[in-house]
């Protein structure tokens, strides 16, 4: 057994044990879910719990024979190690909890995840949702990034971190929630149909941002 996206597992450095990441929307977790994770960690002697930079909790050091039982006991879907798919959105607290937030990131993030999280894509696709221009969800270095403003959402595309970091470019601004979802749908569909096996930022660089934005806004299905 190696990294298996369908099981949401990743082989660890010791080449013997595995890690899983249960899905938690925007890093928000209920007390009973925390207790469940803690109890299961002790029950199966999981070596370490690690809060990831993507606002999820990794359970690291799992014996291969325990993987299925842990997932069954958790009753949660995978939130990491899922392969080439839309990953769970990264959110800041937004206008519900942060004094600087001007848009509701939690509401928007859940809408995005409910519709797109786990959707197959040519390469992994990350989304960041920030409630103000401080961009605490690192929206500019996500494949799709949202930044809240008093007039609506800015939508950036083509960002990534990694070995060759790249800042996303502004595709549209002053968007409503519904307009954001509509654009994300167009971006993901166009990307899936046309990019081959390239990360979104590489694909945009290849065809040119002006060509990309024109095809997205004019509903062209192929480049």
Protein Blocks (a to p, Z undefined) as FASTA:
>chain_A
ZZdfknopacdfkomaccdddddehhiacfklmmmmmmmmmmnopabdcddfkopacdeh
iafklmmmmmmmnopacfehnbjadddddddebjmlpmkbcbdfklmmmmmmmmmgopac
fbdcdddddfbfnomnommlcfbdcdddfkbccddehiaehjldcddddfbghiafklmm
mmmmmmmmmmmmmnopacfklmmmmnopklmmmmmmnopabZZ
